[in-house]
Amino acid sequence: MKIAHLLNFSSGLYYPIKEDIVFVIPEPYATTYNQNEDVHERFFNVLKGPYPAIPLQFEPGTDFTYGWSSDILDFIVEKLSGKTLEVYCQENMSGPLGLTTSFYLTPEIKEKLIPLTYGNQQTGSFEPWAEQMKLIQMDPGKA
């Protein structure tokens, strides 16, 4: 398996989906990790399950499927850089480019934004969150 296979989801790594279940959080994401253990090793062990290696759906480079490829790429970046993926991306991608968001709001869209609110459980009132991005109000009747 090559990095290119991970980048274009032709690695053979796949999300095991059971047809009778609408949505289940995959076990590697739902597993509890201890602070003192190597989370990468634990993740791979959960993926392997009872098998000697991580099962592949097909020979790398021969097909396409969404799966664990992006997770594995994340781990490679973290291991090689010694940083979390978030820190690495901030320092090497979004920071140097001056990106503070991954999308662009046109003036027309900005006019349609509403403040994000939450309920105060003590008073029962709704109060705006400080420093929060506004959400676009969606009216299903006008969609």
N, C-alpha and C positions, 0 to 999 in steps of 0.2 A: 504494500500500500504506500502511495506517495502523497505528499502534501497536496498536489494537484487534485487527487481523488477526494481529499477532505474538502477542498475549496469548492468543488463543483458537485458535491454530493453523489459521487460515483464510487465511494469507498466500500459500499456493501454494508456499512453500519446502518442499522434501521431501528425505528421505534417499533417494538412488538405491540401490535394493535389487535385486540380481540374484537371480532365483528359483533358480538352480542353486547358489547359495552359501548355506550355513546362516548363517554370521556372519562378517563382515569389518569391521574397524575402518574407518570412513569416512575417506577420504583427508585431509580437513582436520584430523582428529584424529591421524592417523598421520604427517603431514608434520613434518619437522624445521624448527624456526624458529631463525633466528640472533638473538642477543641484541640486535644493533644495528638490526634491521629492525622495521618497524611490523607487529606480528603481526596486527592487524586487517586491514590492507591485504593481507597475504599470505594470510590466511584467505579473504578475498573473491576474490582471484585464483585460488586453488585451487578454490573453488566455481564460478567462472565457467568454468574450463577453457578450451576453445578458442572459447567463445561471447563475444559483445560484452557480455553482461550475465548475471546469475545466472538460469538457467532456472527457470521456474515450472511446476508441475504443472497449475495451473488459475488462472483470474482471481481475484485476492484477494477474499475475502468470499463466494465462491460454493460452497466446499466445505471439507472438513476433512482434514488429514493431519499426522502428526507429521513434523517436519523441523527445519530450521535456525532456526526462529523464536526459540527461547529463546536460542540463541547470539547472534543479532542483537540481541535485547533486552539481553543482557549487555554487548555492545559499546557500545550506546547509553548505558547507565548509566555505563560506564567512561569514555567520551569526555566526557560531560556533567559528570561529577563529578570527573574527574581522578584517580580512585582505582580500585583493583582492585575487582571485584565483591564479593570476600570482605570487604574493609575497609569498603566502602560498606554492605553488609548488616549488619555488626557494629555500625557506628556509628549506623545509621538504623533498624534493625529489631530484631535480636536483643538488642543492648545496651540500648536504652531499655526494652525489654520484660522484661529480666532473663532472657532465654532462654539456657540453656547447652546445651540439647539440643533436638532437634525431635520428641521422642516422650516418652511418660510410661510409667514402669514401675510397675505396681501392686505392692503388697506380695507378692502371690502369685507374680508373675513374678520379682521380685527374689530370692525364695527359690530359684528354679531357675537362677540365674546361676552360671556357672563362670568361673574366671579364664582370660583369654586367655594362651596360652603360645607359646613359640617354641623351636626347637631350637638349642642351643649347638653350633656346628659344631666347636669345638675339643675339647669334652669329650663330645659326643654326648648330653648330658643335656637335659631340657626345663626351662626356667626361666621364671618369669612376667615379663612385661614390666612395667616400672615405669610407674605412672600410666595404665594402660590400662583401658578400659571392659570390663566382664565380658560374656561372650557367654551366650546362653541355650542350654543343652544340649538338643539335639533328638534324640530317640530315634525313628528311623523306624518301629520296631516298635510304638510306642505312638501313632503319629499317626493 
